[in-house]
Amino acid sequence: MAKNSACERLYLFDTTLRDGAQTNGVDFTLADKLAIAHMLDELGIDYVEAGYPGANPIDTNFFAERRPVRARLTAFGMTRRPGRSASNDPGLVALLDAQADAICFVAKSWDYHVWVALETTEEENLASIRDSVRAAKAKGREVILDCEHFFDGYKANPAYALACAKAAYDEGARWVVLCDTNGGTLPHEVEHIVSEVCKVIPGDRVGIHAHNDTEQAVANSFAAVRAGARQIQGTLNGLGERCGNANLVSIIPTLKLKPEYADKFEIGVSDEALGRVARISHGLDELLNRAPDRHAPYVGESAFATKAGIHASAIVKEPKTYEHVAPERVGNKRKLLVSDQSGRSNVLAELERIGIALDKDDARVTRLLDEVKEREAIGYAYEAADASFELLARRMLGQVPHYFDVEKFDVNVEQRNNAKGQRVTVSQAVVKLKIGDEELISVAEGIGPVNALDLALRKDLGKYQSYITGLTLTDYRVRILNGGTQAVTRVLIESTDETGDHWRTVGVSANIIDASFQALMDSVVYKLVKSGAPA
């Protein structure tokens, strides 16, 4: 997209490694922090707030030496404590000694917090802001002040909230950041308050730090930009305490691809880097051992997925009919789901995706669509099981070799005392296969019946064993489709292999073990087909 030479620079400040580290269940190692810092650098983030030196050993070690990144590494900490001088505050000294390009101080800007949390006077709080900014400037650091609880403070006492922000600005702070710390401010309030602040402090010195407690952190960030703020703080995937922070993974594509912002602002993220945003988002989830949000805007697996047949037909003719941006711009891809609501367009598009070329008038397309609808009527879900759909299609076309037969399988669950005298429950599975004229019997113990079956099935596939070496089961989900003792169970299994590919398979039965085995079998057979294993 061509840029207007008059575009204003908008700066992106990432706090994944500091505010994001407060997410429930997230604990970064030093290696994690370094890896994420490089991911942010690859994306083109301007500021990376990497932690709070002096608060814990990991953050202290991070800032103990200079880190080779292009972004401005930022250390976070509090302004000097009331009643202490800047030189006699250990926390402030640790900040000034940190190997960082910038220091981001956090200071109270709500008079209520000054009285209750700090137990000090309003004037002493202002003096603390001035002294801290002055000390950091004297050390040659770029200075940022996070005005904590600014919006609540402004609504309670606008003169004092503004005085806190202006104290930092007057002392030479590069950025004064307005924080919606409790996350309860609404976009129209943010826009009004920021516009008032920008009458006192130039907008190119003002930032926004929004929390997501009303699901409006992204909207509040854009409201602040419209009102004049020129720095946005946020995190990858919206990490953060409670409900999270403004999600930069959603903000960046909007800034790059929506004309209201793209035509007016320039950011440090290039078009090439934008194409990596989905990979970086998923890479963070992988590092945290979390499943990516399938419904995340721009980067989620469902962000450009279409289920309804009439929509799919239009997308095949012209993607813009149901896509607000091209998925490739953010590193995502279009997906036309096959389900009982599908039309021929969905089936043809999915067949094309997996490399099967059929004419739209081929009778086999209708037969396949009818088969999908019949099977989904009894509980199968092919929109969530791409590999099972591909096997169904290829089997109908005679493109799946006959690799082996499962003559029988057996699963036992036993509770007993182990060698230490502890009461344990053990699952054992036996699978008997026939490959050509060869019979193979495998036995495995697992932490549950499905795990035991999975291990036994993949323990010895004879001449096919080398093809499944990298196969790993990564997710297992069960859904009961109806109630009562005759309940039908659907099992979805996600698998991956040594190439990094992942796929899903489905099984349906009144017996949960049978449904699980169907899905396991499809996963193994799909891996063999994918690897080009001969019959």
matplotlib code that plots the C-alpha trace (Angstrom):
import matplotlib.pyplot as plt

x = [0.0, 1.5, 2.2, 1.4, 4.5, 2.5, 1.8, 2.3, 4.5, 2.6, 4.7, 4.0, 5.0, 4.8, 4.6, 4.1, 7.2, 6.1, 2.3, 1.8, 3.8, 1.0, -1.3, -2.7, -0.7, 2.1, 5.6, 8.5, 12.0, 14.9, 15.2, 11.5, 11.9, 14.9, 13.0, 9.9, 12.0, 13.4, 9.9, 8.8, 11.9, 11.1, 7.7, 9.0, 7.8, 9.3, 9.5, 9.9, 9.2, 11.1, 10.5, 11.1, 14.8, 15.2, 11.8, 12.9, 16.0, 14.9, 14.2, 17.3, 19.4, 17.7, 18.8, 22.3, 23.7, 22.9, 20.6, 21.1, 17.7, 16.6, 13.7, 14.2, 14.5, 12.5, 12.9, 9.8, 9.6, 8.1, 9.0, 10.9, 9.1, 7.6, 10.0, 13.1, 15.5, 16.1, 19.6, 18.4, 15.7, 17.0, 14.3, 15.0, 18.8, 18.2, 16.2, 18.9, 21.6, 19.6, 21.1, 18.0, 17.4, 14.4, 12.8, 9.1, 8.0, 4.6, 3.0, -0.3, -2.5, -5.7, -5.8, -7.7, -4.8, -2.3, -4.1, -5.0, -2.3, 0.7, -0.5, 1.2, 0.2, -0.7, 2.3, 4.7, 3.5, 4.1, 7.6, 8.3, 7.3, 9.5, 12.5, 12.4, 12.1, 14.9, 17.2, 16.6, 17.1, 20.4, 21.5, 20.8, 17.7, 14.6, 11.8, 8.2, 5.6, 2.7, 0.0, -1.7, -5.5, -5.5, -9.0, -10.6, -8.4, -9.4, -13.1, -12.6, -10.3, -9.2, -6.9, -4.8, -4.7, -3.5, -1.0, 0.6, 0.9, 2.2, 4.8, 6.5, 6.2, 7.6, 10.7, 11.3, 9.6, 9.4, 6.0, 3.2, 1.0, -2.6, -3.5, -7.0, -5.7, -9.0, -10.2, -13.7, -13.5, -15.6, -14.4, -16.4, -14.9, -11.4, -11.7, -13.0, -10.4, -7.5, -8.6, -8.6, -5.1, -3.8, -4.8, -2.2, 0.4, 1.2, -0.4, 3.0, 4.1, 0.9, 0.3, -2.6, -2.4, -5.8, -6.9, -9.6, -12.1, -15.0, -13.7, -12.9, -9.1, -8.5, -11.4, -10.1, -6.7, -8.1, -10.3, -7.1, -5.4, -8.4, -8.1, -4.4, -2.3, 0.6, 1.8, -0.2, 0.8, -0.4, 0.7, 0.8, -2.4, -3.8, -1.9, -2.2, -3.6, -7.3, -8.9, -5.7, -4.4, -5.0, -4.1, -1.4, -2.0, -5.4, -4.3, -1.3, -3.3, -6.0, -3.4, -1.9, -5.0, -7.8, -7.7, -8.8, -5.4, -3.2, -3.6, -2.8, -0.2, 3.1, 4.2, 7.4, 5.8, 6.5, 4.2, 6.5, 6.5, 2.7, 2.6, 4.3, 1.9, -0.1, 3.1, 4.3, 1.0, 0.9, 4.6, 3.9, 1.1, 3.4, 6.0, 3.4, 2.1, -1.4, -3.8, -4.2, -7.6, -9.3, -11.6, -9.0, -9.4, -7.1, -4.9, -7.3, -7.9, -11.6, -10.9, -11.3, -13.4, -16.7, -19.3, -22.5, -22.7, -24.1, -21.2, -18.7, -20.1, -19.7, -16.1, -15.1, -16.2, -14.8, -13.2, -14.1, -17.7, -17.2, -13.6, -12.8, -9.1, -7.1, -6.0, -2.5, -1.7, -1.5, -0.1, -3.4, -5.4, -8.9, -10.8, -14.1, -15.5, -17.3, -20.3, -24.0, -24.6, -22.2, -22.9, -20.9, -18.7, -17.4, -16.7, -15.0, -12.9, -11.8, -11.0, -8.9, -7.1, -6.0, -5.0, -8.0, -9.3, -12.9, -15.2, -18.1, -20.6, -18.8, -21.4, -18.9, -19.0, -22.7, -22.1, -19.4, -21.6, -24.5, -22.1, -20.9, -24.4, -25.5, -22.5, -22.9, -26.5, -25.3, -22.6, -19.5, -18.1, -15.9, -15.6, -13.4, -11.7, -10.0, -7.9, -11.0, -12.7, -9.7, -9.6, -13.3, -12.9, -9.8, -11.5, -14.4, -12.0, -10.0, -6.9, -6.2, -4.0, -5.0, -2.2, -3.3, -6.3, -7.0, -8.1, -9.0, -8.1, -8.7, -8.4, -8.3, -8.3, -6.9, -6.5, -3.7, -0.8, 2.5, 6.0, 5.9, 2.6, 0.7, -2.8, -2.7, -5.0, -3.3, -4.7, -3.3, -4.2, -3.6, -3.8, -3.6, -2.8, -2.4, -0.1, -0.2, 0.5, 2.2, 0.4, 1.6, 0.5, 1.4, 0.8, 1.2, 0.3, -0.9, -2.2, -5.7, -7.4, -7.1, -3.4, -2.8, -4.6, -2.6, 0.7, -0.2, -1.4, 1.7, 4.1, 4.8, 3.4, 5.9, 7.1, 5.2, 6.8, 9.3, 6.6, 4.9, 8.0, 7.2, 3.5, 2.3, -1.2, -1.5, -5.2, -8.1, -11.7, -14.9, -18.4, -21.5, -24.1, -27.2, -28.2, -29.0, -27.4, -27.4, -25.5, -23.5, -20.0, -17.9, -14.1, -11.9, -8.1, -5.5, -2.1, 1.1, 4.3, 8.0, 7.2, 5.1, 1.9, -1.2, -4.5, -7.7, -9.6, -13.0, -14.7, -18.3, -19.8, -22.0, -18.8, -16.2, -13.3, -14.6, -15.0, -11.5, -10.0, -11.7, -10.1, -6.7, -6.9, -7.7, -4.8, -2.3, -3.7, -3.6, 0.0, 0.8, -1.0, 0.7, 4.1, 3.5, 3.7, 3.2, 0.5]
y = [0.0, 3.3, 5.7, 9.4, 11.4, 13.4, 10.2, 10.6, 8.2, 6.0, 4.0, 0.5, -0.4, -4.1, -5.2, -8.9, -9.6, -7.4, -6.9, -10.1, -12.0, -11.3, -13.5, -16.4, -19.5, -17.7, -17.9, -16.8, -18.2, -16.0, -18.1, -17.5, -13.7, -13.6, -15.6, -13.4, -10.3, -11.5, -12.3, -8.8, -7.4, -9.5, -7.9, -4.4, -3.3, 0.1, -0.5, -3.9, -3.6, -6.6, -6.6, -5.1, -5.2, -5.8, -7.4, -10.9, -12.7, -13.4, -9.7, -8.6, -11.1, -9.9, -6.3, -7.3, -7.0, -5.3, -7.4, -7.3, -6.2, -3.2, -2.3, 0.1, -2.2, -0.7, -1.4, -1.0, 0.2, 2.6, 6.2, 6.9, 6.0, 8.8, 10.1, 8.9, 10.7, 9.4, 8.4, 6.6, 4.4, 0.9, 0.2, 3.4, 2.7, -0.8, 0.8, 3.4, 0.6, -1.6, -2.1, -0.6, 2.1, 3.5, 3.5, 3.3, 4.6, 3.8, 6.5, 7.1, 9.7, 9.1, 11.1, 8.4, 6.0, 8.5, 8.7, 5.0, 3.0, 5.3, 6.9, 10.2, 13.7, 14.8, 17.1, 14.4, 12.2, 15.0, 15.5, 11.8, 11.9, 14.9, 13.6, 10.1, 11.5, 14.0, 11.2, 8.9, 11.8, 12.6, 8.9, 9.4, 7.2, 7.9, 8.3, 7.1, 7.6, 5.3, 7.3, 4.5, 4.7, 7.9, 7.6, 6.9, 9.6, 12.1, 11.4, 11.9, 14.9, 16.1, 18.8, 16.4, 13.7, 16.2, 17.6, 14.2, 13.8, 17.3, 16.9, 14.2, 16.1, 19.3, 17.3, 16.0, 12.6, 11.4, 9.7, 10.2, 7.1, 7.2, 3.9, 2.4, 0.2, -1.2, -1.6, -0.1, 3.0, 3.1, 4.2, 7.5, 8.4, 7.6, 9.7, 12.7, 12.5, 12.0, 14.9, 17.1, 15.8, 16.6, 20.3, 20.4, 17.8, 17.4, 14.2, 13.0, 12.7, 10.8, 7.1, 4.7, 1.6, -0.2, -3.2, -5.5, -5.9, -4.7, -6.4, -2.9, -2.6, -2.6, -0.1, 2.1, 2.1, 3.3, 5.9, 7.3, 7.5, 9.3, 11.8, 12.5, 9.8, 8.5, 5.6, 2.3, -0.1, -3.7, -7.3, -10.2, -12.2, -9.8, -11.4, -9.6, -9.8, -10.4, -10.1, -9.0, -6.0, -4.5, -7.1, -5.9, -8.9, -7.3, -3.7, -4.1, -5.4, -2.8, -0.1, -1.5, -2.5, -0.2, 3.1, 5.3, 4.4, 3.1, 6.3, 8.5, 6.7, 4.9, 2.2, 0.2, -3.0, -3.6, -5.3, -8.3, -8.4, -8.2, -11.4, -13.1, -11.9, -15.2, -17.2, -15.0, -15.2, -19.0, -19.2, -17.4, -19.9, -22.8, -21.4, -21.1, -24.6, -23.2, -24.0, -20.9, -19.2, -20.6, -17.5, -14.8, -11.9, -11.9, -14.9, -17.5, -20.7, -19.7, -16.0, -16.7, -20.0, -20.2, -22.9, -21.8, -23.1, -19.9, -17.9, -20.4, -20.1, -16.3, -16.6, -18.9, -16.3, -13.3, -13.6, -10.0, -10.9, -12.4, -11.3, -7.9, -8.3, -10.9, -13.6, -13.8, -10.3, -11.5, -14.9, -16.7, -18.7, -19.1, -22.2, -23.4, -25.9, -29.1, -29.9, -30.7, -27.0, -27.2, -26.9, -28.1, -25.0, -26.0, -29.5, -28.5, -25.9, -28.3, -31.0, -28.4, -27.5, -31.1, -31.6, -33.4, -32.0, -32.8, -31.1, -29.3, -31.5, -34.8, -37.1, -38.1, -34.6, -35.1, -38.5, -37.2, -34.3, -36.7, -39.0, -36.1, -35.0, -38.6, -39.1, -35.7, -36.5, -39.3, -37.2, -36.8, -33.3, -32.8, -29.1, -29.8, -32.9, -32.0, -35.2, -37.4, -35.6, -36.0, -39.7, -40.0, -38.3, -40.2, -43.5, -42.7, -42.1, -45.2, -43.2, -44.7, -47.8, -50.8, -50.7, -53.1, -54.7, -54.4, -57.9, -56.9, -54.6, -55.0, -52.5, -53.3, -50.9, -52.2, -50.7, -52.2, -51.4, -50.5, -51.4, -48.6, -49.7, -46.9, -47.4, -46.7, -47.2, -48.6, -49.0, -51.7, -52.1, -55.0, -54.4, -57.2, -56.2, -58.0, -56.5, -58.7, -62.2, -60.9, -60.8, -58.3, -58.0, -55.0, -54.3, -51.0, -49.4, -45.8, -43.2, -43.9, -46.3, -44.0, -43.3, -47.0, -47.7, -45.0, -46.3, -49.9, -49.0, -47.1, -49.4, -51.8, -51.1, -53.5, -52.1, -48.9, -48.0, -45.6, -43.5, -42.8, -42.1, -38.4, -38.8, -37.3, -36.9, -33.4, -32.9, -35.2, -33.9, -35.7, -34.6, -36.4, -35.8, -37.0, -38.0, -41.2, -44.6, -44.9, -41.7, -41.2, -39.9, -37.9, -37.9, -35.3, -35.9, -33.5, -34.8, -33.4, -34.7, -33.9, -31.4, -29.2, -30.0, -30.7, -32.3, -33.4, -36.7, -37.7, -40.9, -41.4, -44.4, -45.2, -46.5, -43.9, -46.4, -47.3, -43.7, -42.9, -45.8, -44.6, -41.2, -42.8, -45.0, -42.1, -40.2, -43.0, -43.7, -40.0, -39.8, -42.9, -41.3, -37.9, -39.6, -41.5, -44.9, -47.7, -50.3]
z = [0.0, -1.0, 1.8, 1.8, 2.6, 5.1, 7.2, 10.9, 12.8, 15.3, 17.8, 19.1, 22.6, 23.6, 27.2, 26.7, 28.8, 31.7, 31.8, 29.8, 32.4, 34.9, 33.0, 35.1, 34.2, 32.3, 33.7, 31.4, 31.7, 30.7, 27.5, 26.8, 27.3, 24.9, 22.3, 22.5, 22.3, 19.0, 17.8, 18.6, 16.9, 13.8, 13.7, 13.9, 17.4, 18.5, 22.2, 24.0, 27.8, 29.0, 32.7, 36.1, 37.1, 40.8, 41.2, 40.4, 39.3, 35.7, 35.0, 36.8, 34.6, 31.4, 32.0, 33.4, 29.9, 26.6, 24.4, 20.6, 19.3, 17.1, 19.3, 22.2, 25.2, 28.1, 31.8, 34.0, 37.6, 40.1, 40.7, 43.9, 47.0, 49.2, 51.8, 49.9, 47.6, 44.1, 45.1, 48.2, 46.6, 45.8, 43.3, 41.4, 41.5, 40.0, 37.2, 36.4, 36.4, 34.0, 30.5, 28.8, 26.2, 28.0, 31.4, 31.9, 35.3, 36.7, 38.9, 40.6, 38.8, 40.8, 44.0, 45.7, 45.1, 46.3, 49.7, 50.0, 48.3, 48.7, 51.9, 51.0, 49.8, 46.3, 46.2, 47.3, 44.5, 42.0, 43.4, 43.1, 39.4, 38.7, 40.6, 38.9, 35.4, 36.1, 37.5, 34.4, 32.0, 33.8, 33.1, 29.4, 29.3, 27.2, 29.8, 29.7, 32.4, 32.8, 34.5, 36.4, 36.8, 34.7, 33.3, 36.7, 38.2, 35.5, 36.1, 39.8, 39.7, 36.2, 37.5, 39.5, 36.9, 34.3, 36.8, 37.2, 33.4, 32.9, 35.7, 33.7, 30.4, 31.8, 33.1, 29.6, 29.5, 25.9, 26.5, 28.9, 28.8, 29.9, 31.5, 31.9, 34.6, 35.8, 32.2, 32.8, 30.6, 27.4, 24.0, 23.9, 27.4, 26.2, 23.1, 25.1, 27.9, 25.5, 23.4, 26.6, 27.5, 24.0, 24.6, 27.3, 26.2, 22.5, 21.1, 19.7, 23.4, 24.5, 24.7, 25.6, 27.8, 27.8, 29.7, 28.4, 31.2, 29.1, 25.9, 24.5, 24.9, 21.2, 20.6, 23.4, 21.8, 18.5, 20.3, 21.8, 18.5, 16.9, 19.8, 19.2, 21.1, 19.0, 21.1, 21.6, 24.3, 24.2, 24.2, 21.8, 21.8, 24.4, 27.3, 30.7, 34.1, 34.6, 31.2, 29.4, 27.6, 24.2, 21.6, 19.2, 17.0, 16.2, 16.3, 13.9, 10.9, 11.4, 11.4, 8.2, 6.3, 7.1, 5.2, 8.1, 9.8, 6.9, 4.9, 7.9, 9.9, 9.4, 11.8, 12.1, 10.9, 7.2, 4.7, 4.8, 8.6, 8.6, 6.6, 9.6, 12.2, 12.3, 12.6, 15.5, 17.3, 17.0, 17.9, 21.2, 22.0, 21.1, 23.5, 26.3, 25.5, 24.8, 21.9, 19.6, 19.7, 16.6, 16.6, 17.0, 14.6, 11.6, 12.7, 14.0, 12.1, 11.8, 10.9, 7.2, 7.4, 5.7, 6.4, 4.6, 1.0, -0.4, 1.1, -0.2, -3.7, -3.6, -2.2, -5.0, -7.5, -5.6, -2.1, -1.3, -1.0, 2.5, 3.5, 4.9, 4.0, 2.1, 4.6, 3.0, 4.1, 7.7, 7.0, 7.3, 4.7, 3.4, 4.5, 3.1, 5.6, 4.7, 6.8, 6.6, 5.7, 2.8, -0.9, -3.9, -3.7, -0.3, -1.4, -4.6, -2.8, -0.2, -2.8, -4.7, -1.4, -0.9, -4.5, -5.9, -9.2, -10.0, -12.5, -10.7, -12.6, -11.7, -10.0, -7.4, -5.9, -5.2, -3.8, -1.5, -0.3, 0.3, 2.3, 4.4, 5.2, 6.1, 8.4, 10.0, 10.8, 13.0, 14.7, 12.6, 12.2, 9.2, 9.5, 12.6, 11.1, 7.9, 7.7, 8.2, 5.4, 3.1, 3.8, 3.1, -0.2, -1.2, -0.3, -2.5, -5.3, -4.6, -3.6, -0.2, -0.2, 1.9, 4.4, 7.1, 8.9, 12.6, 13.6, 17.1, 20.0, 23.7, 26.5, 30.3, 33.2, 36.4, 39.9, 41.9, 44.3, 42.6, 43.8, 46.3, 47.8, 46.2, 44.8, 41.0, 38.1, 35.0, 31.4, 29.1, 25.4, 23.0, 19.3, 16.7, 13.1, 9.9, 7.2, 4.2, 5.5, 8.7, 12.0, 14.6, 18.2, 20.3, 24.0, 25.7, 29.1, 29.2, 31.6, 30.3, 27.9, 24.9, 25.6, 25.9, 22.6, 20.8, 22.1, 21.2, 17.7, 16.8, 18.6, 15.7, 12.2, 10.6, 7.3, 7.8, 11.2, 9.7, 8.2, 11.5, 13.7, 14.0, 14.6, 17.9, 19.4, 20.6, 21.6, 22.5, 22.9, 23.7, 23.2, 24.3, 21.5, 23.4, 26.9, 28.6, 28.7, 24.9, 24.4, 21.2, 21.6, 19.2, 19.6, 17.9, 17.9, 16.8, 15.6, 14.4, 12.9, 12.4, 9.6, 12.0, 10.1, 12.2, 11.4, 13.0, 12.8, 14.1, 15.4, 16.4, 18.4, 21.3, 22.8, 23.7, 23.2, 19.7, 18.7, 20.0, 18.0, 14.8, 15.2, 16.1, 13.0, 10.7, 12.1, 11.4, 8.0, 7.1, 8.1, 5.9, 2.9, 3.6, 3.7, 0.5, 2.0, -0.6, -0.3]

ax = plt.figure().add_subplot(projection="3d")
ax.plot(x, y, z, "-o")
ax.set_aspect("equal")
plt.show()
